[in-house]
Amino acid sequence: MNPLHRNDRAGEYPPSWYAASATPPPPRPPLQGAVRADVAVLGAGFTGLWAARTLAAAGLKVVVVEAHRVGWGASGRNGGQVGTGYNRSQRALAAKMGAGAARAVWDLAEAGKAQLRAFCADHAPEARYLPGVAHGEYSGGEATEVRADVDHLARAYGYDQIDVLPSDAFRALVNSPRYAGGVLDRGAGHVHPLRYALALARAAESAGAAIHEGSEVTAIDKGRQVTLRTAQGAVTADHAIIAGNGYLPVIEGQVSARVMPINSFIAATEPLPDRWQTVLAQDIAVADSKFVVNYYRFSEDRRFLFGGRESYGIGFPRDIRGPLVARMERLFPQLKGVGISHVWGGTLGITMSRLPYLARLAPNILTGAGYSGHGVALSGMAGRVMAEAVLGQADRFDAFAALPVPAFPGGARLRAPLLALAMTWYGLRDRLGW
C-alpha cells in the first residue's frame, strides 16, 4: 500500500494548523519530458531541500521531483521539535560504536541544530525558532537514567545546556500531575516546520535548483547514470539522492527493508491566550518518556498543539480526535472540554535501532531516511552531508552512515506486522505504567 496516496488528497496539504497558518506559493509545474541534470533529488522535504540547496550553491544543476507539494510529508506536519542528539542516548551509542564514532555523530547532530537556527535567523524568521525543549519522566527510575545521560553529555562533550529538574520544579514548568521529574534542554528548540520547509525551497530555487511538484517517482533506473521516472517525464543525472523517508513507495528495496512508515497525529486546540500558562510556564516544547510518546507545545496564537503516536499501519484510524484528546486530557485535566480546531496525521520513518539510515545504494545513489522522531534537525544535516559526498567530501557522510541500522526481520514484507505486534506490546506497557 503506497503511503503517498493512502490518507491524503493528491497535491493538497493536510488540514493542519501549519497549513492554515502558512502561505504556500502556487503549485510548481510537474516534470515534463526528459530532463538532464548533474544531480536528481527525490523528495522536497528537509532532507531533499538541504541537499538541493547545497549542491546548487556549489554550481551543479539540480532537479528535485516531489510527488505532492514542498513540505507535504513529515517535514511540513511534524511536532516542530528541534531535539538534541538521537532517539538513542549518547551513552548507548558510545557503548555500541566506540567513543570516537559516537563523538562524530554527536557533532553532526549539534551541527544540524546550528544549521537550522542560522537558516531561520537569516532566511525564515517567520518559522519562529524558539529555544527550549523539556522532557518529562514518569518514574524515579527514568529520572535517574536521564540524569546519568545528562552527566555523560557534560563530561564527554562539554554540553551544559540541560537542567535536571526534580518533581516540584518540573511541575512548575509543565503543569501535569503525572510526571515524576524531567529536564529542560535550552540547546534544543521548536519551529513552525511548514514555514521552514517553504523557506528552504525558496532558498534552493534561489541557488539555482529546479523543483517539480506533482511528480511521483515510479521507477529508478540504475547504472553509470541514474534515471528517476515519473508519469510524465524522467530526469537523468550523474548522481541521485533518495529522500522520500516514510513516504517512499517500495521502489528501493534496501531502504524499504530498513525504514518503516508509521503514523503520528496532532490536535490543535482553539486559542488559549489567557490559559496557556496553566499548562506550560514558558514557551517551550515538551516530549515525554512514554514509548508511545506524547509531544506538545503552544503555537504563536496560543493553540495547544498536542501530538501522540496512535497508529502503526499505513492507514489512518477512523477516529483520530477521540483517542488523541483523551491522552491530552489525562495529562492535563485543566484542558478538559477545550475546543479543538484542527486534527491531522502524517507518516514518518523509523528504523529497528531508532537511528537514521544513511547509505550508498549504488556508487552514484545516496539515501537518508528513518530519523525516528528526531528528523527536524537531523534530516537537514543528512541532506547537507549527502550533498558534500556528491561533491567529493564524504567524511561527514561516512560518519553518519556508520550508525548501526539493521534490516527489519523479513525485510519490507514482514516489517509492518512485526512492528504492529511490538507496538501493541509497548503501548500496553505504557497504559499499565510498567
C-alpha angles and dihedrals in degrees: 000000000000112000090203091072108020101090110012142058114256112264095359126114114236119262093265132143086241092060091044092052099042131074110224117190121242113288115283115236118266122248110277125193128335117333130184123214142161091234131016117202124199111208134028099222127109094291098048095040095051090048091049095047093048094048095043091049087056090057101259124136105246128187120190120197118197125184095216126356136328108281091006095134131051092318092068102037107040131111093271094232115151097203132191119248124335141311086272126059121256088238089060092045092050090051091050102037105022128255096279097051091043090053090051094054091043089056090050092052091049090048089052092057092045091049091053094046093050093047093050092048093050104031111011114037086149088069086069101214108201128181127241136069121184125200120207125211125203100205142031090246092057090048090053091052092050092050089054090051091050091049090050092052091051094045100041102033107017090242105157101163097103123089117198110221125198120220098277094045093046091048089054088055100037109028101212123122092216104071123090092197140304148180139271116219109201091182092064126067149167137254144180096263100199094050088049091051093048091051090049090054091051090050092049091051092047088055090054106266120139117223122198117192125196089038112123114189110232100175141016117212111202130203139094083326127031125227124197109200125206132177092267105025151357136234118209118196144163090242137020134200117203109207106159095118112178092355095057110119117228094276098115113050099197091058096042091052091057107029119064122194115227131170130241129185138209133194124199119205126213112275113289103191094156098037108039094097090059083072106033125018092204136033094259137126123245137201128174143211099259110122085227088051128218116213129177149155140160126268124229090265090048100255112151108239105202121182136184140160112250107152134053100179126082094253123074116241117252093245113046098152101054101056092038094052090045090056090049094050093048089056095040113027089177088072095056110137096010115150120259117216103177137019124181143157138208143181125249132180123245132180133211091257094038088238127120118269114225117167148147106250089185132351090275101030123079130180137193123187146117099075090163099214096321098083105115092082102015096052093056091050090047089055092050096049091047088053089049090052091052087052090053100261103110103157096102093040090052091050091051092045090055090075107114110249114163123192119262112259106270092015121238093340097061102025095094101050093042093049091047090056092049093047092049089055095047092044089055090051090053092051093047093046096239 
